[in-house]
Amino acid sequence: MECRGILIVDDEIAPRESIRAVLKDKYTVATASGVEEALKYLAENPVDVVMLDLKMPKIDGITALLEIKKRYPKTEIILLTAYATLAIIKKVLELGAFGCLIKPFDKDELLDIVDRALKK
């Protein structure tokens, strides 16, 4: 199955662009600086994976996870966070996230989790 794309949602430009730089040679990658922008993008562009920052202003990652899963149940969601606790990781997995990537992560970790999400 061909990948329809990956959407990276992070309010901070540096992590958003560094993830895009790693994935852009292998996948079609779009970025959004917030959840509202992401939902608009998703309404017009189906993607297979959303990489979603947990801590964002206005709408946080958990609220966004629930909304995206409700609208697009087959889209895999990978949460990005620098503030991971076992309780948070357990909660996002129970809510339907594919996985959680803890910042800072390396290129291989990023590619591995994206590849696994796409195979699911």
NUKOL-991926 format. One record per residue: residue in three letters; z, x, y of N, C-alpha, C in turn. Coordinates in steps of 0.2 Angstrom, whole numbers. Example, Ala and Ser with C-alpha at 12.3 -4.5 7.8 and 13.67 -1.06 7.14 Angstrom:
BEGIN
ALA,39,66,-28,39,62,-22,39,66,-16
SER,35,64,-11,36,68,-5,39,64,0
***
This chain:
BEGIN
MET,0,4,-6,0,0,0,0,4,6
GLU,-4,3,11,-5,7,17,1,5,22
CYS,4,9,25,9,8,30,6,5,36
ARG,9,-1,38,7,-4,44,10,-1,51
GLY,14,3,50,17,6,56,25,7,56
ILE,27,11,60,34,12,61,36,11,68
LEU,41,7,70,44,6,77,50,9,78
ILE,51,13,83,57,17,84,60,14,90
VAL,66,11,90,70,8,95,76,12,97
ASP,76,15,103,81,19,105,81,19,113
ASP,87,17,116,87,17,123,86,24,126
GLU,88,29,122,87,36,125,81,39,123
ILE,77,42,128,70,45,127,70,51,122
ALA,75,55,123,75,61,119,75,60,111
PRO,79,56,109,79,55,101,73,51,99
ARG,71,46,104,65,42,102,59,46,101
GLU,58,51,106,52,55,106,52,60,101
SER,58,63,99,59,68,94,57,65,87
ILE,59,59,86,58,55,80,50,54,79
ARG,47,51,85,40,50,85,36,56,84
ALA,38,62,87,35,68,86,34,70,78
VAL,40,69,75,40,71,67,36,66,63
LEU,36,59,65,32,54,61,25,53,63
LYS,23,55,69,16,53,71,10,56,67
ASP,11,62,64,6,65,60,4,61,54
LYS,9,58,51,9,55,45,8,47,45
TYR,11,44,51,11,37,51,9,34,58
THR,7,28,59,6,25,65,13,23,68
VAL,15,26,74,21,25,77,21,22,84
ALA,25,18,85,26,15,91,34,15,93
THR,35,15,100,42,16,102,44,10,107
ALA,50,9,107,53,4,112,59,6,114
SER,61,5,121,67,7,124,73,2,123
GLY,71,-3,120,77,-8,120,74,-14,115
VAL,79,-18,113,78,-23,108,73,-29,111
GLU,73,-31,117,68,-36,119,61,-33,119
GLU,60,-27,121,54,-24,120,52,-23,113
ALA,56,-22,109,55,-21,102,52,-28,99
LEU,56,-33,101,54,-40,98,47,-42,100
LYS,46,-41,107,39,-42,109,34,-38,105
TYR,35,-32,104,30,-28,100,29,-31,93
LEU,35,-32,90,35,-35,83,31,-42,83
ALA,31,-46,88,28,-52,88,20,-51,87
GLU,18,-46,90,11,-45,90,8,-39,85
ASN,13,-35,83,11,-29,78,16,-29,72
PRO,13,-31,67,18,-30,61,19,-23,59
VAL,25,-21,57,27,-14,55,31,-15,49
ASP,31,-9,45,34,-9,39,42,-7,40
VAL,43,-3,45,49,0,46,51,0,53
VAL,57,-2,55,60,-1,61,66,3,61
MET,65,9,65,71,13,66,75,11,72
LEU,81,9,71,85,6,76,91,9,78
ASP,92,11,84,98,14,87,104,9,86
LEU,110,11,84,115,7,84,118,5,90
LYS,119,10,95,122,9,101,117,9,107
MET,116,3,109,111,2,115,114,-3,120
PRO,112,-3,126,115,-8,131,112,-15,130
LYS,115,-20,132,112,-27,132,113,-29,125
ILE,108,-27,120,109,-30,113,110,-24,109
ASP,115,-24,105,116,-18,100,112,-18,94
GLY,113,-13,90,109,-12,84,110,-17,79
ILE,116,-19,78,118,-24,73,115,-31,75
THR,116,-33,81,113,-39,83,105,-39,82
ALA,102,-34,84,95,-33,83,93,-33,76
LEU,97,-30,71,96,-30,64,96,-37,61
LEU,100,-41,63,101,-48,61,95,-52,63
GLU,93,-51,70,87,-55,73,80,-52,69
ILE,80,-46,69,73,-44,66,73,-46,58
LYS,78,-45,54,78,-47,47,77,-55,47
LYS,79,-59,52,78,-66,52,71,-68,53
ARG,68,-64,57,61,-65,59,56,-62,54
TYR,58,-56,52,53,-52,48,57,-49,42
PRO,58,-54,37,63,-52,31,60,-46,27
LYS,54,-45,27,51,-39,23,51,-32,27
THR,52,-32,33,53,-26,37,59,-22,35
GLU,58,-16,33,64,-12,32,67,-9,38
ILE,74,-9,39,77,-7,45,81,-1,43
ILE,80,5,47,85,11,46,89,11,53
LEU,95,11,52,99,12,58,100,19,60
LEU,100,21,66,102,28,68,108,28,72
THR,112,32,71,119,32,74,122,39,74
ALA,125,41,80,129,47,80,137,45,79
TYR,138,38,78,145,36,77,146,33,71
ALA,144,36,65,144,32,59,151,33,56
THR,154,27,54,160,27,49,158,24,43
LEU,161,25,38,160,22,31,160,14,32
ALA,164,11,36,164,4,38,158,2,41
ILE,155,5,46,149,4,49,143,4,44
ILE,143,9,41,137,10,36,137,4,31
LYS,143,3,28,144,-2,23,142,-9,26
LYS,144,-10,32,142,-17,36,135,-17,37
VAL,131,-12,39,124,-13,40,120,-14,34
LEU,122,-10,29,119,-11,22,120,-18,20
GLU,126,-21,20,127,-28,18,123,-33,22
LEU,122,-31,29,118,-36,33,110,-35,32
GLY,108,-30,27,101,-30,26,97,-24,28
ALA,101,-19,31,98,-13,33,96,-9,26
PHE,90,-5,27,88,-1,21,93,5,20
GLY,95,8,26,99,14,26,101,15,33
CYS,105,21,34,108,23,40,107,31,40
LEU,104,33,46,103,40,47,108,42,53
ILE,112,47,51,117,50,56,114,55,60
LYS,115,54,67,112,59,71,118,65,72
PRO,116,71,72,109,74,72,107,74,65
PHE,100,73,64,98,73,57,92,78,57
ASP,90,81,52,84,85,52,78,82,50
LYS,72,85,51,65,83,49,65,80,42
ASP,67,84,37,67,82,30,71,76,29
GLU,77,75,31,81,69,30,77,63,33
LEU,74,64,39,70,58,42,64,56,38
LEU,60,61,36,54,60,32,56,56,25
ASP,62,59,22,64,56,16,66,49,16
ILE,70,47,21,72,40,21,66,35,23
VAL,62,38,27,56,34,29,51,33,23
ASP,50,38,19,46,37,13,49,33,8
ARG,56,33,7,59,29,3,59,21,5
ALA,60,20,11,59,13,14,53,10,13
LEU,47,15,14,41,12,13,39,11,6
LYS,42,14,1,41,13,-6,45,7,-9
LYS,50,4,-5,54,-1,-7,50,-8,-8
***
